[in-house]
Amino acid sequence: MDVLEAVAGRRSIRRFKDEPIPDETLRSILRAGTQAPSGKNRQPWRFVIVGPDRRAEMVHVMRQGIARAKSHGEDIGSSEWTADLMEQAAATIFVFNPHGLHPWLARSIEQQFLDVVNVQSIGAAIQNMALAAQGLGIGSLWICDVFEAYEELSTWLGEQGQMIAALSLGHADESPSARPRKSVDQVTRWM
């Protein structure tokens, strides 16, 4: 599969089969993440993989965070559904910026700019992993709903850096159609 085919064929998978992913396949996906470009070659990513043995515990912690957010009247969006999806995945990769600060902490202008560059770099790493998974026949779901349980998950995972997102992986149990996309002309201004 060439790169453009992988880009065009990648879908967000929300139903996974109950099948493990070999460690070497996970390592290939992670290696693709580490090959992403990064501002000043800082490589500002740290990956924590939760496999089948700790999956139920991860989902429990996520649901605790969702319950806390709900009790404070916060809009939890689709996070409950996302927890159900994560429960099916063979593995979930949590992605952290070890140089970043937690969202509630004050930061200087310099730190804000650094965070933006690092998050862009981490986004490239996540996209590389999603495309590598696609090329290896593994479905993926890029998850930001983990923010509803940010504190709980960060503590449980034992990471001090800024949690950016998660990527759940597994053998797809669905083949969703492509979602509508704006045309290049709708989103581009030529000068």
C-alpha positions in Angstrom: 0.0 0.0 0.0 1.5 3.3 -0.9 1.2 6.4 1.3 -1.6 8.1 -0.7 -3.6 4.9 -0.5 -3.1 4.7 3.2 -4.1 8.3 3.7 -7.3 7.8 1.5 -8.2 4.5 3.1 -7.6 5.2 6.8 -10.8 5.4 8.8 -11.6 5.9 12.5 -12.5 2.5 13.7 -15.1 2.3 16.5 -15.6 -1.5 16.6 -12.8 -3.9 17.1 -12.5 -7.7 17.0 -11.3 -9.6 20.1 -7.9 -10.4 18.6 -4.5 -9.5 20.0 -1.9 -7.4 18.0 1.6 -9.0 17.9 4.2 -7.0 19.9 6.3 -6.6 16.7 3.4 -5.0 14.9 2.9 -2.6 17.8 6.7 -1.9 17.7 6.4 -1.1 14.0 3.6 1.3 14.7 5.5 3.0 17.5 8.6 3.2 15.3 6.5 5.0 12.7 5.5 7.5 15.4 9.1 8.2 16.3 10.0 8.9 12.7 7.7 11.9 12.6 9.2 15.4 12.0 9.5 17.5 15.1 10.3 21.2 15.8 14.1 21.5 16.3 14.2 17.7 16.4 13.0 17.7 20.0 11.0 14.5 19.5 8.6 15.6 22.2 6.6 12.4 22.6 6.4 9.7 25.2 4.2 6.7 24.6 2.5 4.5 27.2 0.8 1.4 25.9 -2.1 -0.2 27.8 -2.6 -3.8 26.6 -5.3 -6.3 27.3 -4.1 -7.2 30.8 -4.7 -3.6 32.1 -7.5 -2.6 29.7 -10.4 -3.0 32.2 -8.5 -1.0 34.8 -7.8 1.8 32.2 -11.5 2.0 31.3 -12.5 2.0 35.0 -10.2 4.9 35.6 -11.5 6.7 32.6 -15.1 6.2 33.7 -14.2 7.6 37.2 -12.9 10.8 35.5 -16.1 11.0 33.4 -18.2 10.6 36.5 -16.3 13.4 38.2 -16.7 15.7 35.2 -20.4 14.9 35.1 -20.9 15.6 38.8 -19.3 19.1 38.2 -21.8 19.8 35.4 -19.2 19.5 32.6 -20.2 18.6 29.1 -18.7 15.1 28.7 -19.6 14.9 25.0 -19.1 11.4 23.6 -16.6 10.3 26.3 -18.8 7.5 27.7 -19.1 6.0 24.2 -15.3 6.4 23.7 -14.7 4.5 27.0 -16.8 1.6 25.6 -14.7 1.7 22.4 -11.5 1.7 24.3 -12.7 -1.4 26.1 -12.8 -3.3 22.8 -9.3 -2.2 21.6 -6.4 -4.6 21.7 -4.1 -1.8 22.8 -4.4 1.9 23.5 -1.3 4.2 23.2 -1.4 7.3 25.4 0.7 10.1 24.0 2.4 12.6 26.3 4.5 15.7 25.8 7.1 15.3 28.5 8.1 19.0 28.1 4.5 20.3 28.4 2.6 21.5 31.4 -0.8 20.3 32.5 -3.5 22.5 31.0 -4.5 24.1 34.2 -1.0 25.4 35.0 0.1 28.9 34.1 2.7 29.2 31.4 4.9 31.9 29.9 4.5 33.1 26.3 7.7 31.2 25.5 6.2 28.0 27.0 2.9 28.5 25.1 4.8 28.7 21.8 6.9 25.7 22.7 3.7 23.8 23.6 2.2 24.6 20.2 5.3 23.4 18.3 5.5 20.2 20.4 1.8 19.5 20.0 2.1 19.9 16.2 5.1 17.5 16.3 3.1 15.0 18.4 0.2 15.3 16.0 2.5 14.2 13.2 3.7 11.2 15.3 0.1 10.2 16.0 -0.8 10.5 12.3 2.3 8.4 11.4 1.1 5.7 13.8 -2.4 5.7 12.4 -1.1 5.4 8.9 1.4 2.7 9.8 -1.5 0.8 11.5 -3.5 1.2 8.3 -0.7 -0.2 6.2 -0.3 -3.2 8.6 -4.0 -4.0 8.5 -4.7 -2.6 12.0 -7.6 -0.2 12.7 -7.1 2.9 14.8 -9.1 5.6 16.6 -7.4 8.9 17.5 -9.0 9.8 20.8 -9.2 13.2 22.5 -12.1 12.3 24.8 -9.4 11.2 27.3 -9.4 14.9 28.5 -12.6 14.2 30.4 -10.5 12.0 32.7 -7.2 13.8 32.2 -6.2 13.9 35.9 -7.3 10.4 36.7 -5.6 8.8 33.6 -2.4 10.8 34.0 -2.1 9.8 37.6 -2.9 6.1 36.9 -0.5 6.0 34.0 2.2 7.6 36.2 3.2 10.3 33.7 4.2 13.8 34.7 4.1 15.4 31.2 1.1 16.9 29.3 -1.3 14.2 28.0 -2.1 15.0 24.4 -4.3 12.2 23.1 -4.7 8.4 22.9 -4.7 6.1 19.9 -6.7 2.9 20.3 -5.7 0.0 18.0 -7.2 -3.3 17.0 -8.4 -5.5 14.2 -11.3 -3.7 12.7 -14.8 -5.2 13.0 -16.3 -2.6 10.6 -15.6 -0.9 7.3 -16.9 2.6 7.5 -17.3 4.7 4.4 -15.3 7.8 3.9 -16.7 10.8 5.8 -17.5 13.9 3.7 -14.5 16.2 3.1 -14.3 19.7 2.0 -12.7 20.1 -1.4 -9.2 21.5 -1.7 -10.6 24.7 -3.3 -12.9 25.2 -0.3 -10.0 25.3 2.2 -7.3 26.9 0.0 -6.5 30.4 -1.1 -3.8 30.7 -3.7 -1.6 33.8 -3.9 
